[in-house]
Amino acid sequence: MENKQKHNNNFNKQHHNNKPTHTLTPDTTWKSHDVKDLPPLYVFPLGGQGEVGKNCYCLEMGDEIWVVDAGIKFAQETVSIEGIIPSFEYLRKNEKRVKGLIITHGHEDHIGASPHILYQVKFPKMYAGRLAAALVDSKCRERGVNKPKVEIINNKSVINSKYFEISFFNVIHSTPDSYGIEFKTQQGTVVSSGDFKFDFNPTGTRADLHRMAKLGKENVTLLL
């Protein structure tokens, strides 16, 4: 497991399908590699580390890059800019390896930069809960940005790719339709909790507490 640190940038435009799905088309070859022949797994932030806002993490392995969230950091009132977003230069330079944008939930610090990343980087697909997908759609319409194809996720959804098996679990947050993410690879398992709180009497969907407990008993290599 290795980490890379990328850069940040100042603030300174794509609309398509919204088809619900539960289990996405699998590529079952991901488990067939000899570990000795596998590329390393990199996990690195483009923003959101040690700061409030601008959340954007990348997981990279071989010819695959998966991006989690694209948030904004609100500027101080004394500064005459709308906000600050991560730099997407690395993703632009490696666009052919970018496989998808995954949104954990619909708060601004996780989706505020979505029109900018979708304008600058061509994503094959975006994965999000129904509410977050609608909010991103609204932002993209407002700025005249076309979205990639959208897959609506839930806690039963699974994405299988060459190196990753990606699944989701419900978490409770102050906005509905919030998810944590498990990334399984032969180099280790990465869990992104998303933003969450423990609420044993929530309105609506309950957190997948048993799934979280199960993850805790497994060999999680990195918790974000």
C-alpha positions as CSV (number, residue, x, y, z in Angstrom):
1,M,0.0,0.0,0.0
2,E,1.4,3.4,-1.0
3,N,0.2,6.9,-0.7
4,K,0.5,9.8,-3.1
5,Q,-0.2,13.4,-2.3
6,K,-1.6,15.6,-5.0
7,H,-2.2,19.4,-5.3
8,N,-5.0,21.8,-4.6
9,N,-6.4,24.6,-6.7
10,N,-8.6,27.8,-6.7
11,F,-12.1,27.9,-8.0
12,N,-12.7,28.8,-11.1
13,K,-18.8,22.4,-17.6
14,Q,-21.5,17.4,-19.3
15,H,-26.4,15.3,-18.8
16,H,-27.4,11.8,-19.6
17,N,-29.0,8.6,-18.2
18,N,-30.3,7.9,-14.7
19,K,-30.9,4.2,-14.8
20,P,-31.4,2.4,-11.5
21,T,-29.4,-0.7,-10.8
22,H,-28.5,-3.1,-8.1
23,T,-25.7,-5.4,-9.4
24,L,-23.6,-4.0,-12.2
25,T,-22.0,-6.0,-15.0
26,P,-19.3,-8.1,-13.4
27,D,-15.8,-8.8,-14.6
28,T,-14.9,-11.9,-12.7
29,T,-11.2,-11.9,-13.8
30,W,-10.2,-9.6,-11.0
31,K,-9.5,-12.5,-8.6
32,S,-7.5,-14.6,-11.1
33,H,-4.2,-12.6,-10.9
34,D,-1.1,-13.9,-9.2
35,V,-0.4,-11.5,-6.4
36,K,3.3,-11.3,-7.4
37,D,2.3,-10.0,-10.8
38,L,-0.2,-7.4,-9.5
39,P,0.5,-3.6,-9.7
40,P,0.6,-1.7,-6.4
41,L,-2.5,-0.1,-4.9
42,Y,-2.3,3.7,-4.4
43,V,-4.8,5.7,-2.3
44,F,-4.4,9.5,-2.3
45,P,-6.4,12.6,-1.7
46,L,-6.8,15.4,-4.2
47,G,-8.4,17.3,-1.3
48,G,-10.1,16.9,2.0
49,Q,-7.2,15.6,4.0
50,G,-6.6,17.7,7.2
51,E,-9.3,20.2,6.2
52,V,-13.0,20.7,6.2
53,G,-14.4,20.4,2.6
54,K,-12.9,19.7,-0.8
55,N,-13.3,16.0,-0.3
56,C,-11.9,14.0,-3.2
57,Y,-10.0,10.7,-2.9
58,C,-8.6,8.4,-5.6
59,L,-7.8,4.7,-5.6
60,E,-5.4,3.6,-8.3
61,M,-4.3,0.2,-9.3
62,G,-2.7,-0.6,-12.7
63,D,-4.8,0.9,-15.5
64,E,-7.7,1.8,-13.2
65,I,-8.4,5.0,-11.2
66,W,-11.6,5.3,-9.2
67,V,-12.6,8.7,-7.7
68,V,-14.6,9.2,-4.6
69,D,-16.5,12.5,-4.2
70,A,-15.7,15.9,-5.6
71,G,-16.4,18.5,-3.0
72,I,-16.0,22.2,-2.5
73,K,-14.3,24.1,0.4
74,F,-16.2,27.3,1.2
75,A,-14.1,30.4,1.3
76,Q,-14.0,32.8,4.2
77,E,-16.4,35.6,4.0
78,T,-13.5,38.1,3.6
79,V,-12.4,36.4,0.4
80,S,-14.2,37.3,-2.8
81,I,-14.4,33.8,-4.3
82,E,-17.2,31.3,-4.3
83,G,-15.0,28.5,-2.9
84,I,-12.0,26.3,-3.5
85,I,-12.0,23.0,-5.4
86,P,-9.3,20.3,-5.7
87,S,-6.9,20.3,-8.6
88,F,-7.9,17.7,-11.2
89,E,-4.7,18.0,-13.2
90,Y,-3.6,14.4,-12.4
91,L,-6.9,13.0,-13.5
92,R,-6.8,15.0,-16.7
93,K,-3.4,13.6,-17.5
94,N,-4.5,10.1,-16.8
95,E,-8.1,10.4,-18.1
96,K,-7.9,7.1,-20.1
97,R,-7.4,5.2,-16.8
98,V,-10.3,6.9,-15.0
99,K,-13.1,4.3,-14.5
100,G,-15.8,6.1,-12.5
101,L,-16.8,8.8,-10.1
102,I,-18.5,7.5,-6.9
103,I,-20.5,9.9,-4.7
104,T,-21.0,9.0,-1.1
105,H,-23.8,11.6,-0.3
106,G,-25.1,14.9,-1.4
107,H,-23.5,17.5,0.8
108,E,-21.6,20.4,-0.8
109,D,-18.2,19.4,0.6
110,H,-18.7,16.1,-1.3
111,I,-20.5,17.2,-4.5
112,G,-19.9,21.0,-4.8
113,A,-17.0,20.5,-7.3
114,S,-18.9,17.8,-9.4
115,P,-19.6,20.1,-12.3
116,H,-16.0,21.1,-12.5
117,I,-14.5,17.6,-12.4
118,L,-17.1,16.4,-14.9
119,Y,-16.2,19.3,-17.2
120,Q,-12.5,18.7,-16.9
121,V,-12.3,14.9,-16.9
122,K,-14.3,12.5,-19.1
123,F,-15.8,9.8,-16.8
124,P,-17.3,6.6,-18.3
125,K,-19.9,6.6,-15.5
126,M,-20.9,8.2,-12.3
127,Y,-22.3,6.1,-9.4
128,A,-24.5,7.8,-6.7
129,G,-27.6,7.3,-4.6
130,R,-30.8,8.7,-6.0
131,L,-30.7,12.0,-4.0
132,A,-27.1,12.8,-4.6
133,A,-27.5,12.0,-8.3
134,A,-30.4,14.4,-8.6
135,L,-28.3,17.1,-6.8
136,V,-25.4,16.7,-9.1
137,D,-27.8,16.7,-12.1
138,S,-29.1,20.1,-10.9
139,K,-25.6,21.5,-10.5
140,C,-24.6,20.3,-14.0
141,R,-27.7,21.8,-15.6
142,E,-27.1,25.1,-13.9
143,R,-23.6,25.3,-15.3
144,G,-24.3,23.8,-18.7
145,V,-22.2,20.7,-18.0
146,N,-23.0,17.3,-19.5
147,K,-23.0,14.4,-17.1
148,P,-21.7,10.9,-17.9
149,K,-24.1,7.9,-17.7
150,V,-25.3,7.6,-14.1
151,E,-25.8,4.3,-12.2
152,I,-28.1,4.6,-9.1
153,I,-26.6,2.7,-6.3
154,N,-27.9,1.2,-3.0
155,N,-26.5,-1.1,-0.3
156,K,-27.0,-4.1,-2.6
157,S,-25.0,-2.7,-5.5
158,V,-21.7,-4.2,-6.5
159,I,-19.2,-3.0,-9.1
160,N,-16.7,-5.5,-10.4
161,S,-13.7,-4.4,-12.5
162,K,-10.3,-5.7,-13.4
163,Y,-8.7,-5.1,-10.1
164,F,-11.6,-3.9,-7.8
165,E,-14.7,-5.3,-6.2
166,I,-16.7,-2.3,-5.0
167,S,-19.7,-2.5,-2.7
168,F,-21.7,-0.2,-0.5
169,F,-23.3,0.0,2.9
170,N,-25.9,2.3,4.4
171,V,-24.8,5.0,6.9
172,I,-26.8,7.5,8.8
173,H,-26.0,11.1,8.2
174,S,-27.8,14.5,8.2
175,T,-28.8,13.9,4.6
176,P,-30.6,10.8,3.3
177,D,-29.1,8.3,0.9
178,S,-25.6,8.2,2.4
179,Y,-23.2,5.4,1.8
180,G,-19.9,3.9,2.9
181,I,-17.8,2.1,0.4
182,E,-15.7,-1.1,0.5
183,F,-13.0,-1.5,-2.1
184,K,-11.7,-5.1,-2.2
185,T,-8.5,-5.8,-4.1
186,Q,-5.9,-8.5,-4.0
187,Q,-3.5,-6.0,-2.6
188,G,-5.8,-5.2,0.3
189,T,-9.2,-3.8,1.3
190,V,-9.9,-0.1,1.6
191,V,-13.1,1.1,3.4
192,S,-14.3,4.7,3.0
193,S,-16.9,5.3,5.8
194,G,-18.3,8.5,4.2
195,D,-19.7,11.0,6.7
196,F,-21.8,9.2,9.3
197,K,-23.3,9.2,12.8
198,F,-24.8,6.5,15.0
199,D,-28.6,6.9,15.3
200,F,-30.5,3.9,16.5
201,N,-33.9,5.5,15.8
202,P,-33.4,7.2,12.4
203,T,-36.1,8.5,10.1
204,G,-35.9,6.3,7.0
205,T,-33.1,3.9,6.2
206,R,-31.1,2.3,9.0
207,A,-27.4,2.0,9.0
208,D,-25.9,-1.4,8.1
209,L,-24.5,-1.9,11.5
210,H,-24.0,-5.7,11.1
211,R,-22.2,-5.1,7.8
212,M,-19.9,-2.6,9.6
213,A,-19.2,-5.0,12.4
214,K,-18.4,-7.7,9.8
215,L,-16.0,-5.4,8.1
216,G,-14.3,-4.7,11.4
217,K,-13.6,-8.4,11.8
218,E,-12.1,-8.7,8.3
219,N,-8.6,-7.6,7.4
220,V,-9.2,-4.0,6.4
221,T,-5.9,-2.5,5.2
222,L,-7.0,1.1,5.2
223,L,-10.0,3.0,6.7
224,L,-10.8,6.4,5.3
